[in-house]
């Protein structure tokens, strides 16, 4: 049995500690940062001559891209949530 103490009445934006607009802006900033990090990592992903380092950087780049995609998807879904009356 899972416990839902303290979360039973929280739904949608009720659980946010910031306004919805501020939350969306912060998500956009995260997306921008992920794009910047991905761009920087892609410059180092090949040509280093060290197999382990090249693969570690490629793995980091993959993780950044996955985070970017998931965050972008989440932001798109936020815009599709019907607003309460």
Buried (B, 14 or more C-beta within 10 A) or exposed (E): EEEEEEEEEEEEBEEEEEEEEEBBEEBEEBBEBBBEBBEEBBEBBEEEEEEEEBEBBBEBBEBBBEBBEEBBEEBEEEEEEEEEE
